[in-house]
Amino acid sequence: MFLKILHLLLLNYRKYALQQPYPDLRRKKQEGRRKKEEKREREREKERR
């Protein structure tokens, strides 16, 4: 029981930590999304030709 509570706290802490002090991580995620979008755009262009 006690371990379960500890585990949940740790998960929440990790989520919170990821949300806040790392703008770098968020930026990396955004860059990854942008790259995927660009890839999709290129594939669409190829299909149009």
Secondary structure by P-SEA (a helix, b strand, c coil): caaaaaaaaaaaaaaaaaacccaaaaaaaaaaaaaaaaaaaaaaaaaac
